Amino acid sequence: MRFSANQRLCLPTRRDVLIAAGLGMLSPWLARGVQADPLPAFPSGFLWGTSTSALQIEGATTEDGRGASIWESFAGRPGAIADGTTPAIACDHYHRWADDVALMKSAGFGAYRFSIAWPRVQPTGRGPVNSRGLDFYDRLVDALLEAGIRPMPCLYHWDLPQALQDQGGWMNRDMAGWFADYAGIAAGRLGDRVKDWFALNEPSVVAIFGHGYGEHAPGLNGGRTAALAASHHQNLAQGAALRALRAESADFRLGTVLSLQPVVPVSDSEADRAATTRWDALWNRVALDGVMRGQLPDVLADDLRPWVKPGDLELIRFPLDRLGVNYYSQLHIQHQPGRLFDAGFGPLPPGPVTAMGWPIEPEGLGRVLGELRTLYGNPEVMVTENGVACDDLPGPDGQIDDRQRIAYLDGHLRVVAAALAAGSRVTGYLAWSLLDNWEWQCGYARRFGLVHVDYPSQRRTPKASFAWLKAAAAGKA
C-alpha cells in the first residue's frame, strides 16, 4: 500500500541516515524497541512468512519473451520515479530465486506470497502464452514446495501488460474477461501444486493513484471518473478470475488482497467527518463491500452507477476462502476542495513516523480486524503485508541492526494476538517484504526488506529483523 506519492517522502533525509547509522536519533518509540515480555503464543498451524511482488524484485524485464508492463512505461517519464531508476534489474530475483528461497527456508517460514507477472505469462495480455515465463514460476513453485513453503501467488500486483493499457486498461470493461482468461492459464499450469491463490493486490491504490491522480502507473490523471471506473472494473475482473480459478479446482483456497486502512478525520468538524466518510468509501468499501456483500457503498452508489450493469454485483460478490489484508497505517483525512471527492490527507497526529512519513499506528490494524469480525461475518484473514521503510545501512561490521523494524513488527504482532484472543480468524502473518526492492515511485530510495540488498553487487544480507521474525515464527521472540 502506498498512500502518498509525494516524492519528498521517497528521498532520504539527514535524519534518516543518522538513524540508520545508529547515531542516537531514534524516537522514544523506536528506542524502546521490542517489549520485554515475549510475544503471546500463536495458534498451531499459524502461517509465518513474507510477501513480494514480481515487478519489484524480478528484473529481467526484457528476457525470455516477457512483454512490457505499464510500470516500465511510467518509469520512462521524466520525474515519475524519485531517483530516476527503472525496475529493469530490481533484485535480479529472476536469476537469483534459488538463493531467495534458501533464505526463506533458513528462517523456517511456512508461506510465501509472490505475484505472477502477467506480461511474463501473456506478453500482450491476451492470446499467445509465453511458456518460458510459466517455466520460471514452475521452477519457483517446485523449489518452494521442496523447502516446505506454501506458494501463495497473487495474479495481479500492478504490472499490467502495456498492450492492454493501449486498449484502455482498467478503464475498459473487457478487462474482466481478459483477466479471467489469464487466471485460467496460470492455474492450468501451476494448479496441480499451488492450492492458495489471490486475485488482486490493493485495487483501491491502483484506482486512486494510478487513475485518479496519475502518481502511479499508468499515470492517468482522470479524477473521480477514472478512479471509479478503474475500481468497478477491477471488482468485475476479480469476480471473473475467482470463478475461473474455482472452475479449475474445487480444492483451491481462493482470496484477494485489499489495503484496509481505518480512515479518521483530522478534526471533529462536519466537513472533515463528511470527507472521511467519502474517502473511506473510496478506499475501503468499494472493494470490501463488493466482494463480501455484492453491494455499493451508499455514499458512492450514485457515482458508480454509470459503470454498473445488471448482474455486475452478483459477479463481484464471491465467497472467499481467505481475505488478504495489507495494513500500514491509518489514513488521516480532511476536507480539501478540489481533491478527489473533496477529501485529502491532512496533518498527522503527534507521534512516530516511518521513513516514508507514515504514522506508526498498530492500533489501526486492530480496528481493521475487529471490524471484519463484527461487521463482515468474521472471515478467515491473513495479514498479507505489514512492514516499515527504514533507511537502514550496514554498520562497520557489515550487519544491519534495524531495531526500529523489529519494534514495528513486534507492536503489530501483539495487535494480531489480541485480535485472535477476541475471536478473529487470523491464520497467518506475511511481513512486507522479504527483500529491499524497487519501491514503485520511490525507486531504490526506500527499504522495506528483512534482507538488505546491495544493488550494485546484488549481495543479500539478512538484517536483525530477519532473525527476530525467524524467532517469532518458532515461538521464541
Secondary structure, 3 states (H helix, E strand, C coil): CCCCCCHHHHCCCHHHHHHHCCCCCCCHHHHHCCCCCCCCCCCCCCEEEEECCHHHHCCCCCCCCCCCEHHHHHHCCCCCCCCCCCCCCCCCHHHHHHHHHHHHHHHCCCEEEEECCHHHHCCCCCCCCCHHHHHHHHHHHHHHHHCCCEEEEEEECCCCEHHHHCCCHHHCCCHHHHHHHHHHHHHHHHCCCCCEEEEEECHHHHHHHHHHCCCCCCCCCCHHHHHHHHHHHHHHHHHHHHHHHHHHCCCCEEEEEEECCCEEECCCCHHHHHHHHHHHHHHHHHHHHHHHHCCCCHHHHHHHHHHCCCCHHHHHCCCCCEEEEECCCCEEEEECCCCHHHEEECCCCCCCECCCCCECCHHHHHHHHHHHHHHCCCCCEEEEECCCCCCCCCCCCCCCCCHHHHHHHHHHHHHHHHHHHCCCCEEEEEEECCECCCCHHHCCCCCCCCEEEECCCCEEEECHHHHHHHHHHCCCC
